[in-house]
Structures are given as C-alpha cells and as structure tokens.
Amino acid sequence: MKRTVFFLLTFLLSLTFIGCGREQAAENTGSPGEHTAGSESEETASGKTGTASAEVPENFVLIEGGTFQMGSPETEAWRSEDESQHSVTVSDFYMSRYELTQAEYEAVMGENPSSFSGGDLPVENVTWLEAVAYCNARSEQEGLTPVYEVSGQSVSWDRSADGYRLPTEAEWEYACRAGTEMPFYMENSPSAEEANYYGHYPYMIEENYFSQGNLTVQPGEYRQTTVSVGSFGANPFGLYDMHGNVGEWTWDIYGEYPADGQTDPTGAENGTRRVYRGGGWNDFAKNMRCAYRAMLDQEKGSFNVGIRLVRNAVAGNGNVEGAVLEAGADAGSAEGNRVLIAYFSWGGNTRGIAEEIAGQTGADLFEITPVNPYSEDYNTVLDEAQRDQNEQARPELAAHVEHMEDYDIVILGYPNWWASIPMPVASFLEEYDFTGKTILPFCSHGGGRFGQSLTAIAKLAPDAEMGEALSVHYAGGSSLGDDISAWLEENGITADKNEKQ
C-alpha cells in the first residue's frame, strides 16, 4: 500500500514539474512576435529547413508563417483596384521590431541621406538600390552571407542566404495585419496618438469633413516630421510603426496580383517601379491601410520612405533572378526634346506655377479643364473632390492636346487634393499614351507635400519615366522662381533646350 502511494505521489509530482516546464517555456516564447531564436533546425510545412547556426540580432522577432487573404475586400473604404484579394502562404521569417534608424544606417554606410536629422529617427530619403546595398554591407560586416547580387540596375536574390534583406510585399502585409482582417491591425483606424501621420486626416475624414462627430477617430496632431522609432505601441506581433512614420521598401516590383493562391510570392517578373508599404508622416490614414500599395523608381528616394529589415528563419530555395525594370526616356539626355506643361488649377496657385515654368522654358502650356467645372465655393469643392476620388470618377475634359505624340516631356501640375491627384488629371493621364515619355510632376499643397499623388500618377501612366517632382507650398512665395530654376536644372531642362519649335 505504501509503495502504491509512493508511486502515485511521484507521478503527480512529475506532472507538476512538466506543467511548470511548459509554463516556463510559454514565458520564454511569448507571443508569436517574441519567439526566441537559435533553436534547432525544424522542418516546416513548406519543406524548408531553419538555419540553427544563425544568431538573430537584438530587436528582431519571429513571424510565424501561415496563410492569409492578401489585399482588401471590395467593401473596404478607399481601397484601390490593385488590392484584389487572393490567398497567400508565407513561411517563417524574422523581422525587425523597428524601422531602421539613421544611426544604424550611418554606422554601416558612413553617410546619412535623411531629410530629417536624429540618430533615433528612421532613415529616409534612401533609394531601393541603397537599401539593398545596406543589407549586403551589414551582412558582410556581421559575417553573414549577403542576400543580393547587384549588377548595375539589376539585382538578384539568393533565397538560401542568411543575411539581411527587404521583406516581400506578402511578408510585409502578413506582418502588418498580425492575424487581423481589417483595414488596420487595430480595431479602429489609428489616431494621432497611435501613429505618426497627417493626423488632421484620420480614416473616413473625407466623407465626414463637415460632420466630424460621426468619425470613430477624431482629427489630431500633424507633426510634419518623422519621430523616434518605437514611439507608439506595437502591433500584436510586437512590431512598431507598421502604420506611419515612414513607408518601408519591399523587394517586389509593382504589378497586378495573380488570381490564384501563392506561396512565398516575390512580386511581378517585370515592371517599372518597386513597392513600398505602410505610409509615412505626411500620409492620410487611408493610405496607411494594411493593403495599400505605393511605388517609386528603385533609384529614387523620398523624405517619407525608409527601411525595415528581415532575415530568413527558414532557408529558401534557389534564386529570384534580377527582374526586368523597364524605363522610358531620359529627360535631359537628348537635344530637341519638346516639352508640354499640362496643369489643372482650381484656386489659381497651380496656374501661377505653370506660368512661371512656361516663362523659364518657353514650353507649350495646356490647361486641363473638365466639361463640368468644380464649384467656386471652397467648402463645396472639398465635397466634390472627395466624391470624385471615392468613386474614381473620370470627368470629361473640355479640351484636348493636339499631337501629343510630338511631345517627349510632359510637366504635369495639379493641387494636392485629399492626398492625391484631382480626378480631371486622371482623365488626362488615361487619354494619352505616355510610353517613352517623361512626366515631371509638380503640385501645390497646404502641408502634405505630394501625399500619394506620385503613386497615383505612376499607376495611371506605368510606361512613362518619372522625373524628379516639385512640391510648392500654396503659391510658392518669393522663392518660386529660384525653386523652379533649380528643379528644372535637376531634371536636365534649360530654357536654351526647350524653346518652342
């Protein structure tokens, strides 16, 4: 009897130890975004194996793979047509908790391209090619195998390498959503106390500009600058600033999503621009949604685009060969380029800028005007503009460019309306073939600079080369002439080259 009791007590005690061990393991593992690294290689559902020897750096978290619906449902407010939902499976990967800081970038590259200054601020104004170069340089510095092979403008990706890399679009969206299916990873849209963006314009402000009591999230602060990484709360995976602060480069070339399901997709095989995600300090909330896709030429940087690093948690197979990035004409490469200045203006600011450009270049001037003009009342035109944007209307134009085929460069002007282009500009872009032409955008704005207008132009004219853009605060002030001269020179345009022919 005593022996039976002894064995029974021993058995119960062993269960207690097992339970304690499981509880301790749970504490060590934490949430999916806090999984510790360095465990033995494990075979995953995709048949890939982990790299046990890799020492994952501080402030990286394991994002456990899975299957999710990438893109947005047709019922999501302010969605774009390029967000069609489709099933995607991603493998495990490690992602940095934070956007890459200026101090981290400068420590490896010896320079800091950022528009704002601060070691804890995210690095920005860095091109996609520079982001790739940073990944390789840091990998080599830490004794890891570089991921990318760079040959001029062409970059290929060794999926088995253990070095630093950019996330794919699918990995980024999966990590941002963190198991949710809403426009943002939080239940409601982010407030200005939860993310760094153009806080005057929370989600759905467009439909409620004059009746803000109906908004779930009220307008808040617009900081007009980046802030230190990690200044706000993390998403459920332990990742900070997935909405706002700076957009984040991904590996992918921009293209249409496939209709069928995919596993570890790497984007389009060819195209003209690279995708960045998440929105920045000057974006409206609608352009920070989990599914929103922005893009930029891989050799261009922006004051609101930065980097978030990832590492393999499972070794991939094979290479993703350098995709073909097609390009249009070089704005300043040939004598005799003929220039057209096409602009849409409502209050007169954009018209004044266009006329100054015409005065300096002698280029032809064309005003984009709808058959049914917008109201002259400011409050009314706000409603009309957001209505047309929400419906993606294409207003009929009253005038048309004769012999558009004769122009090599189109200088395109517009006011920043609701963080994008006015819809008459969309009508203009869809009317003509811009293949082989260069578009030089300029916009007048009240504080948001370009918003996402450059992405909107690029999506509507994907076969055009995009030159350096110019943002002008309202009418531009006394420095307008000098600002335009410097901008034209940056794009290789001078008055001598572009006299009317």
C-alpha positions in Angstrom: 0.0 0.0 0.0 2.8 2.4 0.9 4.6 1.6 -2.3 1.4 2.4 -4.3 1.0 5.7 -2.5 4.7 6.5 -3.2 4.4 5.8 -6.9 1.2 7.8 -7.0 2.8 10.8 -5.4 5.8 10.5 -7.6 3.6 10.5 -10.7 1.7 13.6 -9.5 4.9 15.4 -8.7 6.3 14.6 -12.2 3.1 16.1 -13.7 3.7 19.3 -11.7 7.2 19.6 -13.0 6.0 19.1 -16.6 3.4 21.8 -16.1 6.0 24.1 -14.6 8.3 23.4 -17.6 5.5 24.2 -20.1 4.6 27.4 -18.2 8.3 28.5 -18.3 8.5 27.6 -22.0 5.5 29.7 -22.6 7.1 32.6 -20.8 10.3 32.3 -22.8 8.4 32.0 -26.1 5.9 34.8 -25.5 3.6 35.8 -28.3 4.3 34.9 -32.0 6.2 38.1 -32.3 8.5 37.3 -29.4 9.7 33.9 -30.3 13.4 33.4 -29.4 16.0 32.5 -32.0 18.7 29.9 -32.2 16.8 26.7 -31.7 17.5 23.5 -33.7 16.5 23.4 -37.3 12.9 22.4 -37.8 11.2 21.2 -40.9 8.3 23.4 -41.8 5.1 22.7 -43.7 6.7 24.1 -46.8 9.5 21.6 -46.6 12.2 24.2 -45.9 14.6 23.9 -43.0 15.6 26.5 -40.5 19.2 27.8 -40.0 20.1 26.8 -36.5 23.5 28.4 -36.5 22.3 31.9 -37.3 22.5 34.4 -34.4 19.4 36.6 -34.9 20.2 40.1 -33.8 18.7 42.0 -31.0 15.2 43.5 -31.6 14.2 41.0 -34.3 11.1 38.8 -33.7 10.0 35.6 -35.3 6.9 36.0 -37.5 5.5 32.5 -37.7 4.2 31.8 -41.2 0.7 31.0 -42.3 -2.0 31.6 -44.9 -3.9 34.8 -45.1 -6.0 36.9 -47.5 -3.7 39.5 -49.1 -5.3 42.6 -50.4 -8.7 44.2 -49.4 -12.3 43.3 -49.8 -14.3 45.3 -52.3 -16.3 46.8 -49.4 -13.3 48.4 -47.8 -13.5 52.2 -48.0 -10.8 53.9 -50.1 -9.4 50.7 -51.5 -7.7 50.7 -54.9 -8.3 48.3 -57.8 -4.8 46.9 -57.4 -5.7 45.4 -54.0 -7.7 42.4 -55.2 -7.9 39.7 -52.5 -6.1 36.4 -53.0 -4.8 33.6 -50.8 -1.1 33.8 -49.8 1.0 31.5 -47.7 4.3 32.8 -46.2 7.0 30.8 -44.4 8.5 31.8 -41.1 10.8 34.8 -41.1 12.4 37.2 -38.7 11.5 40.9 -38.9 13.0 43.9 -37.1 10.7 45.4 -34.4 11.7 48.8 -35.6 12.3 50.8 -38.7 16.0 51.1 -39.5 17.4 54.2 -37.7 19.7 56.8 -39.1 22.4 55.8 -36.5 22.2 52.2 -37.7 22.5 53.2 -41.4 25.3 55.6 -40.8 27.3 53.1 -38.8 27.4 50.7 -41.8 27.4 53.1 -44.8 29.3 56.1 -43.3 26.7 58.6 -44.5 23.1 59.7 -43.8 20.8 60.7 -46.7 17.9 61.6 -44.5 15.9 64.9 -44.8 15.3 65.0 -41.0 18.2 64.6 -38.5 18.4 62.4 -35.5 20.1 59.1 -34.6 16.8 57.5 -33.3 14.8 58.7 -36.2 14.1 56.3 -39.1 16.5 56.7 -42.0 14.6 58.0 -45.1 15.3 59.5 -48.5 17.2 56.2 -49.2 16.7 54.6 -52.6 15.7 51.0 -53.1 19.2 50.3 -54.5 20.8 51.9 -51.5 18.6 49.8 -49.2 19.8 46.7 -51.0 23.4 47.9 -50.7 22.9 48.4 -46.9 21.6 44.9 -46.5 24.6 43.4 -48.1 27.1 45.7 -46.3 25.7 44.9 -42.9 25.5 41.2 -43.7 29.2 41.2 -44.6 30.1 43.3 -41.5 28.4 40.7 -39.3 29.9 37.6 -41.1 26.6 36.6 -42.8 26.1 35.6 -46.4 24.9 38.6 -48.5 21.5 38.0 -49.9 21.7 40.1 -53.1 23.9 40.1 -56.2 23.9 43.5 -57.8 24.9 44.2 -61.4 24.2 47.8 -62.3 20.4 48.3 -62.0 19.7 44.5 -61.9 19.5 42.8 -58.5 19.0 39.0 -57.9 18.2 37.4 -54.6 19.7 34.2 -53.2 16.8 32.8 -51.1 19.1 30.5 -49.2 21.4 33.2 -47.8 21.2 34.1 -44.1 22.0 37.8 -44.4 19.7 40.8 -44.1 17.2 41.6 -46.7 14.0 43.5 -47.5 10.6 41.9 -46.9 8.5 40.8 -49.8 5.2 42.6 -50.2 3.4 39.5 -48.9 5.6 39.2 -45.8 5.1 42.9 -45.0 1.3 42.7 -45.2 1.2 39.5 -43.3 3.3 41.0 -40.5 1.4 44.3 -40.5 -2.0 42.5 -40.3 -0.8 40.3 -37.4 -3.7 37.9 -37.8 -6.4 40.6 -38.4 -8.5 41.2 -41.4 -9.4 44.9 -41.0 -8.1 47.9 -42.9 -5.6 48.4 -40.0 -4.3 45.9 -37.4 -6.2 47.8 -34.6 -10.0 47.6 -34.3 -10.4 51.2 -35.4 -8.1 53.3 -37.6 -5.1 54.7 -35.9 -5.4 58.1 -34.1 -2.6 60.7 -34.0 -1.7 59.3 -30.5 -1.2 55.8 -32.0 0.8 56.6 -35.2 2.7 59.3 -36.8 0.8 60.6 -39.9 -1.1 63.6 -41.2 -3.3 63.5 -38.1 -5.7 66.1 -39.3 -7.0 63.4 -41.7 -7.9 60.1 -39.9 -9.6 57.3 -41.8 -13.0 58.3 -43.3 -12.4 62.0 -42.8 -13.2 62.6 -46.5 -16.9 61.7 -46.1 -17.1 63.4 -42.7 -15.1 66.6 -43.1 -18.0 68.9 -42.1 -19.6 66.4 -39.7 -16.7 65.1 -37.6 -19.0 63.9 -34.8 -19.6 60.8 -36.9 -16.0 59.8 -37.0 -14.7 56.9 -34.9 -11.3 58.5 -34.7 -11.2 62.3 -34.4 -8.6 64.5 -36.1 -5.4 65.0 -34.2 -1.8 66.4 -34.3 0.1 66.7 -37.6 3.8 66.6 -36.6 5.2 67.3 -40.0 8.3 65.2 -39.3 9.5 61.7 -38.5 9.6 60.7 -34.8 11.9 58.3 -33.0 11.2 54.7 -33.9 9.0 52.8 -31.4 7.3 56.0 -30.1 3.9 54.3 -30.2 2.5 50.9 -29.3 3.4 47.7 -31.1 1.0 45.6 -33.2 0.1 42.1 -31.9 3.3 40.7 -33.4 5.5 43.1 -31.5 6.3 45.4 -34.5 6.3 49.2 -34.2 5.4 51.8 -36.7 3.8 49.5 -39.2 1.4 52.3 -39.9 3.0 55.7 -40.5 6.3 57.4 -39.7 8.0 56.3 -42.9 6.9 53.9 -45.7 9.1 50.8 -46.0 10.7 49.4 -49.1 9.8 45.8 -50.1 11.6 43.5 -52.5 8.8 43.4 -55.1 8.4 45.1 -58.4 4.9 46.6 -58.7 2.4 44.6 -60.8 -1.1 43.1 -60.7 -1.8 40.4 -58.2 -2.5 36.9 -59.6 -6.0 35.5 -59.1 -4.8 32.1 -57.8 -3.2 31.3 -54.4 0.5 31.7 -53.9 3.3 30.5 -51.6 6.1 32.9 -50.7 5.5 35.2 -53.7 8.2 37.6 -54.8 6.2 40.1 -57.0 6.0 40.8 -60.7 8.7 39.5 -63.0 9.0 42.8 -64.8 7.7 46.3 -64.4 9.0 49.9 -63.8 8.9 50.5 -60.1 9.4 49.0 -56.6 6.7 48.7 -53.9 6.9 50.4 -50.5 4.3 49.9 -47.8 2.9 51.4 -44.6 2.5 55.1 -45.2 4.6 58.0 -43.8 4.5 61.0 -41.6 2.7 63.1 -44.2 0.2 60.5 -45.4 -3.6 60.5 -44.8 -4.8 57.4 -42.9 -6.5 55.9 -45.9 -3.0 55.5 -47.4 -1.7 53.6 -44.4 -4.1 50.7 -44.7 -2.6 47.2 -44.5 -3.5 46.6 -48.1 -2.4 50.0 -49.6 0.3 49.7 -52.2 2.7 52.6 -53.1 5.6 52.6 -55.5 8.7 54.5 -56.6 11.5 54.1 -59.0 14.3 52.0 -57.4 16.9 54.7 -58.0 14.9 57.4 -56.3 14.5 58.2 -52.6 11.8 60.1 -50.7 11.6 62.0 -47.4 8.9 59.6 -46.2 10.3 56.2 -47.3 12.7 54.1 -45.2 13.7 50.5 -44.4 12.6 47.6 -42.2 14.9 44.6 -42.3 14.1 40.9 -42.3 16.1 37.7 -42.1 15.3 34.1 -43.1 14.0 31.9 -40.4 13.9 29.0 -42.9 16.3 28.7 -45.7 14.6 29.2 -49.1 15.5 27.5 -52.3 17.0 28.9 -55.5 17.4 32.5 -56.8 15.0 35.2 -57.7 16.7 36.5 -60.8 17.1 40.2 -61.4 13.7 41.3 -62.8 13.4 43.5 -65.8 12.7 47.1 -64.9 11.6 48.9 -68.0 12.3 52.6 -68.3 11.2 55.5 -70.5 13.1 58.4 -72.0 15.8 60.3 -70.1 14.5 63.8 -69.6 17.8 65.6 -70.3 19.6 63.1 -72.5 18.9 64.5 -75.9 18.8 67.8 -77.6 15.5 68.9 -79.1 13.1 67.4 -76.6 9.8 69.1 -76.9 8.1 70.0 -73.6 4.4 70.3 -72.7 3.2 71.9 -69.5 -0.2 70.4 -68.7 -1.9 71.5 -65.5 -5.2 71.5 -63.6 -5.8 74.5 -61.3 -8.7 75.4 -59.1 -7.8 78.4 -56.9 -5.0 79.7 -59.2 -1.9 78.5 -57.3 -1.1 75.8 -59.8 -1.8 78.1 -62.7 0.8 80.6 -61.4 3.4 77.9 -61.0 2.7 76.6 -64.5 3.0 80.1 -66.0 6.4 80.6 -64.2 7.7 77.3 -65.7 6.5 78.4 -69.1 8.2 81.7 -68.7 11.5 80.0 -67.9 11.3 77.3 -70.5 9.2 78.6 -73.4 7.3 75.3 -73.3 3.8 74.9 -74.6 1.1 75.4 -72.0 -2.2 73.4 -71.7 -4.8 73.7 -69.0 -6.8 70.6 -68.0 -10.4 71.7 -67.7 -13.5 69.5 -67.1 -16.6 70.0 -69.1 -18.5 70.5 -65.8 -16.2 72.7 -63.7 -16.0 72.3 -59.9 -17.8 74.8 -57.7 -16.0 78.0 -56.9 -17.0 77.7 -53.3 -14.2 76.2 -51.2 -16.4 74.0 -48.9 -18.4 72.7 -51.8 -15.3 71.8 -53.9 -14.0 69.8 -51.0 -17.0 67.6 -51.1 -16.9 67.4 -54.9 -13.3 66.5 -55.0 -13.5 63.7 -52.4 -16.7 62.4 -54.0 -14.9 62.0 -57.3 -11.9 60.4 -55.7 -14.0 57.9 -53.8 -15.8 57.0 -57.0 -12.6 57.1 -59.0 -14.6 59.3 -61.4 -13.2 60.3 -64.8 -14.6 63.7 -65.6 -15.0 64.5 -69.3 -12.4 67.1 -70.4 -13.3 70.2 -72.3 -10.1 70.5 -74.3 -7.6 68.0 -75.7 -3.9 68.1 -76.6 -3.3 68.1 -80.4 -0.4 65.9 -81.5 0.5 64.6 -78.0 2.9 62.2 -79.9 5.1 65.1 -80.7 6.0 65.8 -77.0 8.8 64.0 -75.2 8.4 65.5 -71.8 5.1 66.4 -70.0 5.4 68.7 -67.0 2.2 67.8 -65.1 0.8 70.2 -62.5 -2.0 69.9 -60.0 -3.1 70.8 -56.5 -2.8 68.1 -53.8 -6.4 67.2 -53.3 -7.1 64.7 -50.5 -3.5 63.4 -50.6 -3.8 62.6 -54.3 -4.4 64.0 -57.8 -7.7 65.6 -58.8 -9.7 63.3 -61.0 -9.5 65.5 -64.1 -5.8 64.8 -64.0 -6.6 61.1 -64.0 -8.8 61.6 -67.1 -5.9 63.4 -68.8 -3.4 60.6 -68.0 -5.8 57.9 -69.3 -6.5 59.7 -72.5 -3.0 59.5 -74.0 -0.2 57.0 -74.5 2.8 58.0 -72.3 5.0 55.2 -73.4 8.6 56.5 -73.8 7.7 59.9 -72.4 8.9 61.5 -69.2 6.5 63.0 -66.7 7.8 65.7 -64.4 5.1 66.3 -61.7 4.7 69.4 -59.7 2.0 70.1 -57.1 0.8 72.9 -54.9 -0.1 71.9 -51.4 -1.1 73.1 -47.9 1.3 71.0 -45.9 1.1 67.4 -47.2 3.6 67.8 -50.0 2.9 65.1 -52.6 0.7 62.9 -50.5 0.4 59.8 -52.6 -0.1 61.7 -55.8 3.1 60.4 -57.3 2.0 56.8 -56.8 -1.4 57.7 -58.4 0.4 59.1 -61.5 2.7 56.1 -61.8 -0.2 53.7 -61.7 -2.1 55.6 -64.4 1.0 56.0 -66.6 3.1 52.9 -65.9 5.1 53.1 -69.1 6.3 56.7 -68.5 9.6 57.7 -66.9 9.0 59.8 -63.8 11.4 62.6 -63.3 12.2 64.4 -60.1 9.0 66.1 -58.7 8.5 69.5 -57.2 6.1 70.4 -54.3 5.2 74.0 -53.8 3.6 75.3 -50.6 0.5 77.1 -51.9 1.7 79.7 -54.4 5.4 79.4 -53.6 6.2 82.8 -52.3 9.2 85.0 -53.3 11.5 82.0 -53.9 9.3 80.3 -56.5 11.4 81.4 -59.5 14.6 80.1 -58.0 13.0 76.9 -56.8 11.7 76.2 -60.3 15.0 77.0 -61.9 16.8 74.6 -59.6 14.2 71.9 -60.2 14.4 72.3 -64.0 18.1 72.0 -63.9 17.9 68.9 -61.7 15.8 67.3 -64.5 18.2 68.4 -67.2 15.9 71.1 -68.7 17.0 74.6 -69.6 15.5 77.4 -71.5 18.0 77.0 -74.3 17.0 73.4 -74.9 13.2 73.9 -74.8 12.3 76.9 -76.8 9.1 76.4 -78.8 9.7 74.7 -82.1 
